[in-house]
Amino acid sequence: MGIRTHLSGVTFTNPDGSSRREIISRMTDRDTVKFERDPYNPYDSNAVKVIVMQDGQWKQIGFLEKALAASVSPDMRRGATYKITIVGCGIYMDRPYCEIEFDKD
Protein backbone atom coordinates (compact mmCIF):
# COMPACT_ATOMS: atom_id res chain seq x y z
CA MET A 1 0.00 0.00 0.00
CA GLY A 2 1.29 3.42 -0.96
CA ILE A 3 1.20 6.86 0.55
CA ARG A 4 -1.98 8.88 -0.01
CA THR A 5 -1.81 12.68 -0.05
CA HIS A 6 -3.42 15.85 -1.33
CA LEU A 7 -1.28 18.10 -3.49
CA SER A 8 -0.17 21.58 -2.46
CA GLY A 9 -0.17 24.63 -4.70
CA VAL A 10 -3.11 23.56 -6.87
CA THR A 11 -4.58 27.09 -6.99
CA PHE A 12 -1.51 28.74 -8.52
CA THR A 13 -0.83 29.62 -12.14
CA ASN A 14 2.12 27.94 -13.86
CA PRO A 15 5.07 30.01 -15.16
CA ASP A 16 3.79 29.47 -18.74
CA GLY A 17 0.46 31.08 -17.77
CA SER A 18 -1.54 27.85 -17.72
CA SER A 19 -4.08 27.46 -14.94
CA ARG A 20 -3.60 24.49 -12.62
CA ARG A 21 -7.30 24.81 -11.80
CA GLU A 22 -8.21 24.35 -15.48
CA ILE A 23 -5.79 21.44 -15.93
CA ILE A 24 -7.15 19.67 -12.84
CA SER A 25 -10.77 20.25 -13.88
CA ARG A 26 -10.09 18.24 -17.08
CA MET A 27 -8.24 15.34 -15.42
CA THR A 28 -9.51 11.78 -15.18
CA ASP A 29 -8.24 8.82 -13.17
CA ARG A 30 -6.71 7.44 -16.39
CA ASP A 31 -4.29 10.36 -16.89
CA THR A 32 -0.56 9.72 -16.58
CA VAL A 33 1.00 11.55 -13.64
CA LYS A 34 4.65 11.72 -12.60
CA PHE A 35 6.99 13.50 -10.20
CA GLU A 36 9.69 15.96 -11.23
CA ARG A 37 12.31 17.31 -8.85
CA ASP A 38 12.50 21.12 -8.55
CA PRO A 39 15.91 21.64 -6.87
CA TYR A 40 16.06 25.35 -7.77
CA ASN A 41 12.73 26.14 -6.11
CA PRO A 42 13.38 29.30 -4.05
CA TYR A 43 11.25 28.03 -1.14
CA ASP A 44 12.37 24.40 -0.88
CA SER A 45 15.36 22.72 -2.52
CA ASN A 46 13.59 19.36 -2.03
CA ALA A 47 10.44 20.50 -3.85
CA VAL A 48 8.78 17.87 -6.04
CA LYS A 49 6.42 18.97 -8.80
CA VAL A 50 3.49 16.77 -9.74
CA ILE A 51 2.85 16.89 -13.47
CA VAL A 52 0.23 15.34 -15.77
CA MET A 53 0.30 14.52 -19.48
CA GLN A 54 -2.46 16.52 -21.12
CA ASP A 55 -2.83 17.49 -24.78
CA GLY A 56 0.58 15.96 -25.53
CA GLN A 57 2.41 18.11 -22.96
CA TRP A 58 3.51 17.68 -19.35
CA LYS A 59 1.69 20.27 -17.22
CA GLN A 60 2.19 21.00 -13.53
CA ILE A 61 -0.81 20.51 -11.24
CA GLY A 62 0.88 21.10 -7.89
CA PHE A 63 3.59 19.96 -5.49
CA LEU A 64 4.07 17.19 -2.97
CA GLU A 65 3.70 18.46 0.57
CA LYS A 66 7.03 19.62 2.00
CA ALA A 67 7.40 16.75 4.51
CA LEU A 68 6.89 14.11 1.80
CA ALA A 69 9.15 15.92 -0.66
CA ALA A 70 11.95 15.84 1.94
CA SER A 71 12.14 12.04 1.54
CA VAL A 72 11.01 11.63 -2.09
CA SER A 73 13.42 14.17 -3.64
CA PRO A 74 16.63 12.59 -2.27
CA ASP A 75 15.36 9.15 -3.36
CA MET A 76 14.67 10.48 -6.86
CA ARG A 77 18.17 11.99 -6.96
CA ARG A 78 19.47 8.44 -6.34
CA GLY A 79 17.36 7.10 -9.23
CA ALA A 80 14.13 6.00 -7.54
CA THR A 81 10.96 6.08 -9.62
CA TYR A 82 7.38 6.08 -8.40
CA LYS A 83 4.08 4.63 -9.48
CA ILE A 84 1.39 7.28 -9.00
CA THR A 85 -2.36 6.71 -8.99
CA ILE A 86 -4.94 9.47 -9.09
CA VAL A 87 -7.41 8.95 -6.26
CA GLY A 88 -9.54 11.98 -7.05
CA CYS A 89 -9.24 15.33 -8.80
CA GLY A 90 -11.65 18.08 -9.63
CA ILE A 91 -13.27 21.24 -8.34
CA TYR A 92 -14.98 21.17 -4.95
CA MET A 93 -16.66 24.23 -3.43
CA ASP A 94 -15.04 26.32 -6.19
CA ARG A 95 -11.49 25.14 -5.30
CA PRO A 96 -9.33 22.67 -7.21
CA TYR A 97 -8.15 19.55 -5.40
CA CYS A 98 -6.09 16.54 -6.34
CA GLU A 99 -5.44 13.46 -4.23
CA ILE A 100 -2.90 10.84 -5.28
CA GLU A 101 -1.45 7.61 -3.97
CA PHE A 102 2.15 6.70 -4.72
CA ASP A 103 4.74 4.05 -4.04
CA LYS A 104 8.22 3.25 -5.32
CA ASP A 105 8.32 1.20 -8.52
KAUR-V10257 format. One record per residue. N is the residue number from 1. RES is the residue in three letters. PHI is phi in degrees with one decimal (999 if undefined). NEAR is the number of other C-alpha atoms within 12 Angstrom. D_LAST is the distance of its C-alpha to the last C-alpha in Angstrom with 2 decimals. Layout:
n: <N N>
res: <RES RES>
phi: <PHI PHI>
near: <NEAR NEAR>
d_last: <D_LAST D_LAST>
This chain:
n: <1 2 3 4 5 6 7 8 9 10 11 12 13 14 15 16 17 18 19 20 21 22 23 24 25 26 27 28 29 30 31 32 33 34 35 36 37 38 39 40 41 42 43 44 45 46 47 48 49 50 51 52 53 54 55 56 57 58 59 60 61 62 63 64 65 66 67 68 69 70 71 72 73 74 75 76 77 78 79 80 81 82 83 84 85 86 87 88 89 90 91 92 93 94 95 96 97 98 99 100 101 102 103 104 105>
res: <MET GLY ILE ARG THR HIS LEU SER GLY VAL THR PHE THR ASN PRO ASP GLY SER SER ARG ARG GLU ILE ILE SER ARG MET THR ASP ARG ASP THR VAL LYS PHE GLU ARG ASP PRO TYR ASN PRO TYR ASP SER ASN ALA VAL LYS VAL ILE VAL MET GLN ASP GLY GLN TRP LYS GLN ILE GLY PHE LEU GLU LYS ALA LEU ALA ALA SER VAL SER PRO ASP MET ARG ARG GLY ALA THR TYR LYS ILE THR ILE VAL GLY CYS GLY ILE TYR MET ASP ARG PRO TYR CYS GLU ILE GLU PHE ASP LYS ASP>
phi: <999 -91.6 -96.1 -107.2 -154.8 -90.9 -83.1 -98.7 73.4 -73.3 -91.9 -82.3 -95.8 -74.6 -54.8 -82.7 92.0 -73.2 -92.0 -60.9 -57.1 -65.4 -61.0 -63.4 -64.5 -98.7 -75.7 -127.8 -71.8 -95.3 -66.9 -88.0 -124.5 -145.6 -96.6 -141.4 -63.2 -130.8 -66.3 -99.0 -60.3 -69.0 -102.4 -161.2 -69.2 -97.0 -55.8 -126.8 -75.3 -112.9 -125.5 -127.1 -84.5 -145.2 56.0 76.1 -133.3 -81.8 -128.2 -75.0 -116.0 162.1 -131.8 -67.4 -60.1 -54.0 -64.0 -71.5 -61.2 -62.1 -101.8 -71.2 -59.2 -61.7 -64.0 -64.0 -60.4 -89.4 103.5 -66.1 -121.9 -130.7 -95.1 -120.3 -119.3 -80.1 -88.3 -170.5 -144.4 159.3 -117.0 -131.0 50.7 66.8 -126.9 -72.8 -144.4 -151.7 -116.3 -127.1 -128.7 -143.3 -154.0 -64.5 -68.3>
near: <11 16 21 20 28 28 37 27 27 34 26 24 19 23 11 11 13 20 22 37 29 26 34 39 24 25 30 22 21 16 26 24 35 32 37 33 31 28 19 13 15 9 12 21 20 28 33 37 35 42 33 34 22 23 12 9 14 23 35 39 45 39 43 39 27 25 17 25 29 22 21 33 31 21 22 24 21 11 14 18 20 24 19 29 30 32 24 25 34 27 21 13 7 11 18 29 33 40 32 36 26 27 21 20 14>
d_last: <11.97 10.56 12.84 15.40 17.50 20.11 20.08 22.89 25.22 25.17 28.96 29.25 30.08 27.97 29.74 30.41 32.25 29.87 29.74 26.49 28.50 29.29 25.77 24.48 27.49 26.51 22.84 21.78 18.82 18.07 17.69 14.72 13.67 11.86 12.48 15.07 16.60 20.36 21.87 25.37 25.44 28.90 27.98 24.76 23.42 19.99 19.97 16.86 17.88 16.35 17.34 17.83 19.02 22.58 25.58 23.81 23.00 20.30 21.98 21.33 21.54 21.25 19.58 17.45 20.04 21.25 20.31 16.59 16.71 18.35 15.28 12.55 14.76 15.42 11.80 11.37 14.69 13.48 10.82 7.60 5.66 4.98 5.54 9.24 12.02 15.64 17.68 20.92 22.54 26.18 29.46 30.90 34.36 34.38 31.24 27.82 24.85 21.16 18.92 15.14 12.54 9.10 6.40 3.80 0.00>
